[in-house]
Amino acid sequence: MKFGIFYEHQLPRPWREGDEHRLLKDALEQVELADRLGIDYVWEVEHHFLEEYSHSSAPEIFLAACSQRTRRIRLGHGIVQLPVEFNHTARVAERVATLDLVSDGRVEFGTGEASSDAELGGFGVDRDSKRAQWTEQLDAVTRMFVEEPFAGWQGRFLQMPVRNVVPKPLQKPHPPLWVACSRRETIHLAATTGIGALAFSFIEPREAKAWVDDYYATLASEACVPAGFAVNPNIAIVLPMMCHRNEQTAIDRGLDGAHFFGYSLAYYYIFGEHQPGVSDVWREFEQRRAAFGFDREIAARTGAPLGAQMMERGMGSLRGAIGTPEQIRALLRGYAEVGIDQVIFVSQTGRNRHEHICESLELFAREVMPEFHEDEERREREKRERLAPAIERALARRAPPRRADPSYRVRAAMKA
């Protein structure tokens, strides 16, 4: 099993001068530490206008900074929003390829379509067409990576003449593709398109097994028609994490942040009524958390096995990997046994402190991670060999790169 760390760049109110500067600097130090510790991935989201929940509106800048402070950790876009009102498709291809070059080929290219009204409305993206936009733009952007020149596009959402989109990525044919998933249906979609599934929902190992089984069965079936020119067969899940030898200390350091992560996510996507620049999400969280499934008393019980959700009286409350090394190890074994390929930890949440996050990462890497990294190369090799025939058949169903009209010319401005 591989491990990643995930960033929303959360910043609860009240805000003080310099808070955003310190937030990003602390995150860079955490990524640098994770690289030294042998953690495999860092994932950075793209969100806009989601105050307190996510101050990560330019992930390519943050990941570029990470690339120059690290040596081996994979740099994951988790995710780039593909509707053209967010990001023109050619600009996405250019930025991802450039990051791949400056990082010596360490980019993971996660994609998505966004679903919050704050973002969709802010950029004028039509909710009813956003899935169709994602499908079209993913096809186009992967062709920009491999076609030389890009043969142009006359689609429903993107119209573009022949151009050679440069630079090209270092990884060939392109960086591994992923998609953000919050439901089983999207996991299935990831399998039908031959891309990795980034599961941003807090699921238990038993539920994860059904997702994994369906994903790999679909990937091996004729239903799989790759969206790119390579298949990335992987499922990753996200969990809150805070590791300490004393369980109560882990809870005190990490639980409120984890609950704010869950609450503020639901606030922007399900029940919130936000007044830009005015609403105080943290204050609302403190007042209303239990009513929305983030009951501290339920999740803070000690001495029980960990789960994504802690249950009591038929009610669930988010817990995740917040506990001792022994508790976290037992939880991760459950995910490993059902075939989860990567667990991504989110620790920079709420008001969690930088020094506590660093201590947690160090303890996890020292006492938990080695067991799951042991014999990883053999497991990866066997997985590639097992899936190779299905992947070969799937790629044969993908429409190949196109050739541009050889008579096409771009006239210089004066001549035009």
Secondary structure, DSSP 8 states (H G I E B T S, - for coil): -EEEEEE-----SS--TTHHHHHHHHHHHHHHHHHHHT--EEEE----S-TTT---S-HHHHHHHHHTT-SS-EEEEEEEE-STTTS-HHHHHHHHHHHHHHTTS-EEEEEE----HHHHHHHT--GGGHHHHHHHHHHHHHHHHH-SSB--EE-SS-EE--B---S--SSSS-S-EEEEESSHHHHHHHHHTT-EEEE-S---HHHHHHHHHHHHHHHTSTT---SSSS----EEEEEEEEE-SSHHHHHHHHHHHHHHHHHHHHIIIII----TTT--HHHHHHHHGGGGT--HHHHT--SS---SEEEETTEEEE--EEE-HHHHHHHHHHHHHHT--EEEEE---TT--HHHHHHHHHHHHHHTHHHHHTTHHHHHHHHHHHHHHHHHHHHHTS-------TT-----TTT-
